[in-house]
Amino acid sequence: MAANPTLGKQSVAVLAQDPCDDIRAVVVLRPDLTEEQRAAVRHDFDPGSRSYPVPWVERLHGDTDAMRRLAASPHPLIRRSVARARHLPPDVVERLARDEDRVVQLFLAESCDDAPAAMLLDVWRWWDGSFSHPGRPRNHPNFPRTGLLRYADDPDGRMRRLALDDPRSTPADVARLARDPEAEVRHRAAEDPRLAPADAVRLLNDPAHYVRAAAVRNPRLPARVLFALLHDRDTAHEAITNPSIPVPVLQRLLAASTAALRSRTSHPAVGR
C-alpha cells in the first residue's frame, strides 16, 4: 500500500507515521512528497548499505529543475540517484560534489561527465573503481592529467601512483617508483612502457603476485627472459599476453599448442 502510486494524501500521511520502519522507508521515497514532507518522515538509513538508483528519479534526469530540487533532498538515496545523471547543471554538480555523503560523490565520479576535477581527485584517495564502472574516477574525462608529478613523494601510496600519469614524468621517475615500498605503486611502475629492462626482470621476483604478473606483461622485458617465461607452466599464461611477442611467434605457439592438444586427445593415457 505504501508504494501504491494512486494512494491519497491522507493515507500517505497516515503511513508516514506507521510504527513499522519498513513501511516508512517506502513512504519516504514516494515521488509525490515534497522535500519538506520527506524530511518529516522518521526513518532509519544505513549509509553503508548497497543502494540502487530510485527509478522515478532516474526518469527525471533530463529535467534540470527537478534535479535542482532533488539535489537538496534530505534523503541520501534521492541525492545519490541525482548523482547518477550523465549531465547536470553546474550548480547541482557543485552542490553534490560537496555532499556529506561520500557515496553521492562516488556516484557523481562514476556516472556524471560534469564531475569536477578536484572532487575526482579526492574520490581517488579512497576509491579505485568498481565492476560496473572500472577505471573511475581515474579514467574520467575531467580527471587531472597534469600536475600529478607533485605526488611522487606523497605519503599516500595511492597518490604516488598518479605521478607516472603526468606527461612530465620521466623514465627516472619510473625507476624510482619501481622500488617504492608499497606494492600498488610498484605495480603502476611495472605496467609502464618506460620501465628499464633490468627493473622489469627484478620485478619478476616481487613479493606481490600482481606486480610480478605486470612485469611479465611489460614489453621492455628482455626477449631471452620472456622466452623462458613462455616455457614455464606457471608463467606461460601471463607471458603469452606480452605485447612484444611478434605475431608470427604467437601463430607458431598456437599451432604447436593445437597439435599437442590433438595428440593428447587422439592418444589418451593408458588407464584413463
C-alpha positions in Angstrom: 0.0 0.0 0.0 2.8 2.4 0.9 4.2 2.0 -2.7 0.8 2.4 -4.4 1.1 5.5 -6.7 -2.6 6.2 -6.5 -2.7 6.4 -2.7 -4.4 9.5 -1.4 -2.6 12.2 0.5 -4.4 11.4 3.8 -3.5 7.7 3.5 0.1 8.7 2.7 0.2 10.9 5.8 -1.1 8.0 8.0 1.5 5.6 6.6 4.3 8.1 7.1 3.6 7.7 10.9 3.4 3.9 10.7 5.2 2.2 13.6 7.0 -0.2 11.2 10.2 1.3 9.8 10.0 -0.7 6.6 6.7 1.0 5.8 8.1 4.5 6.5 11.2 3.6 4.4 8.9 3.1 1.4 6.8 6.2 2.1 9.8 8.5 2.4 10.8 7.7 -1.2 7.5 8.4 -2.8 7.7 10.8 -5.7 4.6 12.7 -4.6 6.2 14.0 -1.4 7.7 17.5 -1.2 11.2 17.6 0.2 9.8 19.2 3.4 7.3 16.3 3.8 10.2 13.8 3.1 12.3 15.4 5.8 9.4 14.9 8.3 9.2 11.2 7.8 11.2 9.4 10.5 13.2 6.5 9.1 16.4 4.6 9.6 19.0 4.6 6.8 22.3 2.8 6.8 24.7 4.9 4.7 27.0 1.8 4.3 24.3 -0.3 2.7 24.3 -1.0 -1.0 22.0 1.3 -2.9 20.4 1.5 -6.3 19.0 4.5 -8.2 15.5 5.4 -7.4 13.6 4.7 -10.7 11.4 7.8 -10.7 14.4 10.0 -10.0 16.3 8.4 -12.9 13.3 9.2 -15.2 13.8 12.9 -14.3 17.5 13.1 -15.2 16.7 15.3 -18.1 14.6 17.8 -16.1 17.1 20.4 -14.7 14.5 22.0 -12.4 13.8 18.6 -10.8 17.5 17.9 -10.5 18.0 21.2 -8.7 15.1 20.4 -6.3 16.1 16.8 -5.6 19.8 17.5 -5.2 18.8 19.3 -2.0 16.7 16.3 -0.8 17.2 15.3 2.9 17.3 11.6 1.8 20.7 10.3 0.7 19.1 7.8 -1.8 17.4 10.7 -3.6 20.7 12.6 -3.9 22.6 9.5 -4.9 20.1 8.9 -7.7 20.5 12.5 -8.9 24.3 12.0 -8.9 23.8 9.1 -11.4 22.7 11.5 -14.2 25.2 11.8 -17.0 24.8 15.5 -17.2 23.8 18.0 -14.5 23.6 21.8 -14.2 26.8 23.4 -12.8 25.1 24.5 -9.6 23.8 20.9 -9.0 27.2 19.4 -9.7 28.8 21.9 -7.2 26.3 21.0 -4.5 26.7 17.2 -4.9 30.5 17.5 -5.1 30.3 18.9 -1.5 27.7 16.4 -0.3 28.4 15.0 3.2 27.5 11.5 1.9 30.6 10.1 0.2 28.5 7.8 -1.9 26.9 10.8 -3.6 30.4 11.9 -4.6 31.3 8.4 -5.7 28.2 8.1 -7.9 29.0 11.6 -9.3 32.5 10.4 -10.2 31.3 7.2 -11.8 28.3 8.5 -13.8 28.3 12.2 -14.3 30.5 13.6 -17.1 30.4 17.0 -15.5 32.1 15.9 -12.2 34.8 18.5 -11.1 38.5 17.6 -11.2 39.1 18.5 -7.5 36.3 16.1 -6.3 37.5 13.4 -8.6 41.0 13.6 -7.1 39.5 13.4 -3.6 37.5 10.4 -4.5 40.6 8.7 -5.9 42.1 8.8 -2.4 39.6 6.2 -1.3 38.0 4.6 -4.3 39.7 2.5 -7.1 36.8 1.7 -9.4 34.0 -0.9 -9.4 33.0 -3.7 -11.7 30.2 -1.6 -13.1 32.4 1.4 -13.7 36.0 0.1 -13.9 38.7 2.8 -14.0 36.7 5.6 -12.5 37.5 8.1 -11.2 41.0 7.9 -12.8 39.7 7.5 -16.4 37.0 10.2 -16.0 37.4 12.8 -18.8 37.8 15.6 -16.1 40.3 13.8 -14.0 43.5 15.9 -13.8 46.1 14.9 -16.3 48.8 17.4 -15.5 50.5 18.5 -12.2 50.4 14.9 -10.9 54.2 14.6 -10.6 54.0 16.6 -7.3 52.5 13.5 -5.8 55.7 11.4 -6.4 56.7 11.9 -2.7 53.2 11.9 -1.2 52.9 9.9 2.0 49.8 8.1 0.5 50.8 5.4 -2.0 47.5 5.8 -3.9 48.6 9.4 -4.7 52.2 8.3 -5.6 50.6 6.0 -8.2 49.3 9.1 -10.1 52.8 10.6 -10.6 53.6 8.5 -13.6 50.4 9.6 -15.4 51.9 13.1 -15.6 53.2 13.8 -19.1 56.3 15.4 -17.5 57.3 12.2 -15.7 60.4 10.5 -16.9 62.0 7.0 -17.1 63.9 8.1 -13.9 60.6 8.6 -12.1 59.5 5.1 -13.3 62.8 3.6 -12.0 62.3 5.3 -8.6 58.7 4.2 -8.1 59.6 0.7 -9.2 61.4 0.5 -5.8 58.6 2.0 -3.9 57.8 0.3 -0.5 54.1 -0.1 -1.5 53.1 -2.8 -3.9 50.4 -0.8 -5.7 53.0 1.8 -6.6 55.4 -0.8 -7.9 52.6 -2.3 -9.8 52.0 1.0 -11.6 55.7 1.2 -12.5 55.7 -2.4 -13.7 52.9 -1.5 -16.1 54.8 1.5 -17.5 56.3 1.0 -21.0 59.3 3.2 -19.9 60.3 0.6 -17.3 64.0 -0.3 -17.7 64.6 -3.9 -18.8 66.7 -4.5 -15.6 63.8 -3.3 -13.4 61.4 -5.5 -15.3 63.5 -8.5 -14.6 63.9 -7.5 -11.0 60.2 -7.1 -10.5 59.6 -10.7 -11.7 60.7 -11.6 -8.1 58.5 -9.0 -6.4 56.7 -10.3 -3.2 53.3 -9.2 -4.7 51.9 -11.6 -7.3 50.1 -8.9 -9.3 53.4 -6.9 -9.5 55.1 -10.0 -10.9 52.3 -10.5 -13.4 52.5 -6.9 -14.6 56.3 -7.3 -15.0 55.8 -10.4 -17.1 53.5 -8.5 -19.4 55.8 -5.4 -19.7 57.1 -5.0 -23.3 60.6 -4.0 -22.0 61.2 -7.5 -20.7 64.3 -8.9 -22.4 63.5 -11.5 -25.1 65.6 -14.2 -23.6 63.7 -13.8 -20.2 60.3 -13.7 -21.9 61.3 -16.9 -23.9 62.0 -18.7 -20.6 58.7 -17.5 -19.1 56.8 -18.8 -22.1 58.2 -22.3 -21.5 57.4 -22.2 -17.8 53.9 -23.7 -17.0 53.5 -21.3 -14.0 54.1 -18.1 -16.1 53.1 -19.0 -19.6 49.5 -17.8 -19.3 50.8 -14.3 -18.4 53.8 -14.3 -20.7 51.7 -15.0 -23.8 49.9 -11.7 -23.3 53.2 -9.7 -23.5 52.7 -7.2 -26.5 56.3 -7.5 -27.6 55.8 -11.1 -28.8 55.8 -10.9 -32.7 52.6 -12.2 -34.4 54.4 -15.0 -36.3 55.7 -16.3 -33.0 52.2 -16.2 -31.5 50.9 -18.1 -34.5 53.6 -20.8 -34.2 52.9 -21.1 -30.5 49.2 -21.5 -31.2 49.9 -24.1 -33.9 52.2 -26.1 -31.6 49.6 -26.0 -28.8 46.8 -27.1 -31.1 49.0 -30.0 -32.4 49.8 -31.1 -28.8 46.2 -31.0 -27.8 45.1 -33.1 -30.8 47.9 -35.6 -30.0 46.7 -35.9 -26.4 43.1 -36.4 -27.3 43.9 -39.0 -30.0 46.2 -41.0 -27.8 44.7 -40.9 -24.3 46.9 -42.0 -21.5 46.6 -45.7 -20.6 44.2 -46.4 -17.7 42.3 -43.1 -18.0 
